């Protein structure tokens, strides 16, 4: 495994753990507000999937923008 793959794997794990914690917090808030466990789990699951995908797309857009910038010429 090269260093890029190791960094990529670790980054993906960090993203998933961060989003999982966020989804659990969201589920607790929904449960506290509604008292409905099924709704809380559903919203938490949707939050986990949607925000993970949106973050991935956000990163791809930034990589695209950065790669399209004209690099300054050295004199």
C-alpha positions in Angstrom: 0.0 0.0 0.0 1.5 3.4 -1.0 1.4 6.4 1.3 -1.4 8.0 -0.7 -3.7 5.0 -0.2 -3.0 5.0 3.5 -3.8 8.7 3.8 -6.9 8.3 1.8 -8.1 5.3 3.9 -7.4 7.2 7.1 -9.2 10.3 5.8 -12.3 8.3 4.8 -12.3 6.6 8.2 -12.1 10.0 9.9 -14.9 11.4 7.7 -17.2 8.4 8.5 -16.5 8.5 12.2 -17.2 12.2 12.3 -20.4 11.9 10.4 -21.5 8.9 12.5 -21.1 11.0 15.7 -23.0 13.8 14.0 -25.8 11.5 13.0 -26.0 10.1 16.5 -26.3 13.6 18.0 -28.9 14.4 15.4 -30.9 11.3 16.3 -30.7 12.2 20.0 -32.0 15.7 19.3 -34.8 14.4 17.1 -35.8 11.8 19.8 -35.7 14.5 22.5 -38.0 16.7 20.5 -40.4 14.1 19.2 -40.1 11.1 21.5 -40.3 8.9 18.4 -37.4 6.4 18.2 -38.2 5.3 14.6 -38.2 9.0 13.4 -34.9 9.7 15.3 -33.2 6.7 13.7 -34.5 7.5 10.3 -33.4 11.1 10.4 -30.0 10.1 11.8 -29.5 7.6 9.0 -30.5 10.0 6.3 -28.2 12.6 7.9 -25.3 10.2 7.9 -25.7 9.2 4.3 -26.6 12.6 2.8 -23.9 14.6 4.6 -21.2 12.1 3.9 -22.0 12.2 0.2 -22.2 16.0 0.2 -18.9 16.2 2.0 -17.3 13.9 -0.6 -18.7 16.0 -3.4 -17.6 19.2 -1.7 -14.0 17.9 -1.5 -14.1 16.9 -5.2 -15.2 20.4 -6.2 -12.4 22.0 -4.2 -9.8 19.6 -5.8 -11.2 20.5 -9.2 -11.1 24.3 -8.5 -7.6 24.0 -7.1 -6.3 22.0 -10.1 -7.8 24.5 -12.5 -6.0 27.6 -11.1 -3.2 28.9 -13.2 0.0 28.2 -11.4 2.3 31.3 -11.2 5.2 31.3 -13.6 8.7 31.3 -12.1 11.0 34.0 -13.4 
